[in-house]
Amino acid sequence: MTSNLRVRTTVEYIIYKLKSLNFTIKPASGHLSPAKANYKTTKSVLMDNTEYGIVYAVHIITVQFGSVVSKVCECLLRRGPLSSRDISRLAESEISHNQVKDILYLLIQHNCVQAFSIEPPDGSESKAVVQYLVLFNNILHRVRYNKFSRVVNEELGRECGIVLDGLLSNGRLTLGQLIERDRDSEKIGEIVIRGSLQKLVAAHFVERIPSPEPVLGNKEQEPAKKKGSKAAKILKEPETLEERVLEAAIPVEAIRFPHVFVQDSNSSIADNDSNADNDSNADNDSNITEGKRKERDVDLSDPSNEVIWRPNFEEFIRRLRHKACVEIVKERRDEGCAIVLRAMLEVGRSQEKKVKTDKSVPMSVGSIYEEVITTIPGRTMLQERVEACLDQLSATSSYLPAFVIEVDGSYIVDFKAIISIAQKDEIEAVVMRRYGKEAFRMFRYLTMEGRFVETDRIADAALTEKKDTPQILLKMWQDGYLHMQKFAVTGGTGYTPPFLLWKVNKLIVTRQMLDEMYHASLNLSLRLTHELESEKELLLLSNKKDVVLEGAYEERLIKIKAKRLLLSSTRFRLDDALMLFANF
Amino acid sequence: MSKRKRADPKLSGRDPNEAHEKKLLDMIRSKQGAGATMYELKGDKTIPPTMFTRLVQSLKKKGLIKEIPTMNNKGHKHFLAMEFEPDKELTGGEWYIDGTLDVSKIEDLKAKCVMILERHRHRVVTLDVMCGYFVKEEKLSVDQTKEILKNLVLDNQIMEVKSNGLNEFASTRIGEVCYKLTGKKSGNGEARGGAFASIPCGACPHIGLCTPDGVISPTTCVYFQKWLEF
């Protein structure tokens, strides 16, 4: 609202100025850069899967499961939820219906696809068709398994890490399968596995698999809600189909993370309830409503049924988000502030309902201090020091926003402020490197202003040559980093060039950055494959025990290893930055 | 055939161009600091078009008008009455000399500003102190000083903070605008280097043209080649 008023003020000022010179003004439409002209700022298009996001996800699937699986995956990514028949019809290469079904079961097993159906309208005799929704984020999580494993190893120890690795590499497993798997590899023992799994579930790192095929209520059937009714305000309806499906599929907390679970470790590998292995089940389930699904979930807790477990990516992303926040505060403030923030996140974590929470719950100084002194680095901190750190975290400047908000003696962590400062650093670093120092100043000025500003005013504020300013701004606009508004001027004597107003549109810039980062991740992966392929024979030779490489060969081997290390570590760090935009 | 006798200017007592000159001068004066271009002057149809150049030269000789080059286009001259100073739109503002931005002066002033902050005991300097120094030593106006400080904020070299009267701000009034250096030198953290900006794709001007199997691709990329040279 305020920004709109500011825009109006600038525009009105120009109109006033020109009218005094007998000009007539015709506002032209907003100009998105040619590349971004098809961007809309509606919520539906602001999902994480940009064009290169899809290409990158398909690449990940191709590398891990092969090209046939990736064709099915690409079809779902590009066209949205489809039935298995539609997939076999629409997938680019000829894949039989049975093959499609097998591929879908594989993708469900690896948590990349979720089946669902929509309740047919009342009176309709048609059967609900099972549709398959691809989970874009879960595909991208596949390159983050090392990070997830590290979180568990640090927090719960090596045994839990081994159990989690089993789940990550197999997608979904029962306790029996986990024990069976252990017999062939690590041999940590049945009791340890059982205990580790219990710990993982208690820490929410592992969850019971969601309902194999939830049935969504038909939206058209739902009665129209009264405007402004209390219920409508409290129960906010999920907006995207993916959110609706996931919400319907995930069981209630007590079933999702049971405190006590007795398992029959010798039960068969196949799980009768999994739609991955039993198609008829899907047909039986297709006619139940969401309410009925919840009842069925309760039945699942019956110990005679073998429960299937899977990694809970939501919790991993939450932990990585918290870790990233602590790192950002450590870099931008100091070690003390980072310790206090870590304690605050620990105190408030159980209250967080979703990953992308903007603000934490309010916390008292006492509760924060209690948590601080339980950690090794915080043990030496006095309450005075903790309070000083909280003051430091609440301070604002042109450089940093407040990371913590003080309300009536309580403190709230402002996640959004912390994450957005890291996003800003990433974007500004790219602007600086790609367009230079002048562009960097202009971009920062426009970000600070948050409204449309005329070219000359930008040049004045950034102290850049007025003649060069439009070219620099145009370059950034062409690449989608700026939003431009043109004001055509007619009348007066002679031709008057149109006024150009510029603005940093955070949504467009964020989406642009995200797309380029997906593109860069893909490029790093392709380049690594290319480099390893070019030295394939040498690498094979080096793995042989009886072969010792010398001279030029040794040098080549050192080089390829250095390249591999650089490309892999860069991709790992780039993924951290990518999560700032896509997942945090 | 009788020839018409040319009127003797000495006898008439009044220059025939004087009326046109006066009209032209009034027109230029009415434009004040914005000045008028020859194109705009020629818009007046009461003065014969062939006389404009002569009239303007005459006014210039008499010291009644001056010619100012436009900052955006040096060939595009503006005529101003002698008593007016050219507008900011014409000259570009105080930081422009002969239509060119005085970058070296700006950079010099910015360096001095950073030096003051580095040498200060608490590394915190108020706006008043900064203005006092630059107005006295560098003959800058308060607005110019503010512009320099704002530019350094945009460069991410310094930050603007409001004093809370504690610690390093003990010698300042609460709520007073102060400036501090950013980065480790002043005990602050630093902005992240940027994971994306540190790889070739982050700085690549052709990323929009790059495709896995295209002419520009990660496998044939020269920037990658250079980056991976060990």
Chai-1 contact restraints between the chains, C-beta under 6 A:
chainA,res_idxA,chainB,res_idxB,connection_type,confidence,min_distance_angstrom,max_distance_angstrom,comment,restraint_id
A,E331,B,G189,contact,1.0,0.0,6.0,A-B,restraint_1
A,R332,B,G189,contact,1.0,0.0,6.0,A-B,restraint_2
A,R333,B,G189,contact,1.0,0.0,6.0,A-B,restraint_3
A,S397,B,M159,contact,1.0,0.0,6.0,A-B,restraint_4
A,S397,B,V161,contact,1.0,0.0,6.0,A-B,restraint_5
A,S398,B,V153,contact,1.0,0.0,6.0,A-B,restraint_6
A,S398,B,M159,contact,1.0,0.0,6.0,A-B,restraint_7
A,S398,B,E160,contact,1.0,0.0,6.0,A-B,restraint_8
A,Y399,B,M159,contact,1.0,0.0,6.0,A-B,restraint_9
A,Y399,B,T182,contact,1.0,0.0,6.0,A-B,restraint_10
A,D425,B,A191,contact,1.0,0.0,6.0,A-B,restraint_11
A,D425,B,R192,contact,1.0,0.0,6.0,A-B,restraint_12
A,E426,B,G194,contact,1.0,0.0,6.0,A-B,restraint_13
A,E426,B,F196,contact,1.0,0.0,6.0,A-B,restraint_14
A,A429,B,G194,contact,1.0,0.0,6.0,A-B,restraint_15
A,A429,B,A197,contact,1.0,0.0,6.0,A-B,restraint_16
A,V430,B,F196,contact,1.0,0.0,6.0,A-B,restraint_17
A,V430,B,A197,contact,1.0,0.0,6.0,A-B,restraint_18
A,V430,B,G202,contact,1.0,0.0,6.0,A-B,restraint_19
A,R433,B,A197,contact,1.0,0.0,6.0,A-B,restraint_20
A,R433,B,A203,contact,1.0,0.0,6.0,A-B,restraint_21
A,R434,B,A203,contact,1.0,0.0,6.0,A-B,restraint_22
A,R441,B,L154,contact,1.0,0.0,6.0,A-B,restraint_23
A,R444,B,L154,contact,1.0,0.0,6.0,A-B,restraint_24
A,Y445,B,L154,contact,1.0,0.0,6.0,A-B,restraint_25
A,L463,B,I106,contact,1.0,0.0,6.0,A-B,restraint_26
A,L463,B,N151,contact,1.0,0.0,6.0,A-B,restraint_27
A,E465,B,L101,contact,1.0,0.0,6.0,A-B,restraint_28
A,K466,B,G92,contact,1.0,0.0,6.0,A-B,restraint_29
A,T493,B,G43,contact,1.0,0.0,6.0,A-B,restraint_30
A,E516,B,I207,contact,1.0,0.0,6.0,A-B,restraint_31
A,M517,B,F196,contact,1.0,0.0,6.0,A-B,restraint_32
A,A520,B,C201,contact,1.0,0.0,6.0,A-B,restraint_33
A,N523,B,C201,contact,1.0,0.0,6.0,A-B,restraint_34
A,N523,B,P218,contact,1.0,0.0,6.0,A-B,restraint_35
A,L526,B,P212,contact,1.0,0.0,6.0,A-B,restraint_36
A,L526,B,P218,contact,1.0,0.0,6.0,A-B,restraint_37
A,R527,B,P218,contact,1.0,0.0,6.0,A-B,restraint_38
A,R527,B,F224,contact,1.0,0.0,6.0,A-B,restraint_39
A,H530,B,T219,contact,1.0,0.0,6.0,A-B,restraint_40
A,K559,B,F230,contact,1.0,0.0,6.0,A-B,restraint_41
A,A562,B,F230,contact,1.0,0.0,6.0,A-B,restraint_42
A,K563,B,L228,contact,1.0,0.0,6.0,A-B,restraint_43
A,T570,B,I199,contact,1.0,0.0,6.0,A-B,restraint_44
A,R573,B,A195,contact,1.0,0.0,6.0,A-B,restraint_45
A,L574,B,A195,contact,1.0,0.0,6.0,A-B,restraint_46
A,A577,B,A195,contact,1.0,0.0,6.0,A-B,restraint_47
A,A577,B,F196,contact,1.0,0.0,6.0,A-B,restraint_48
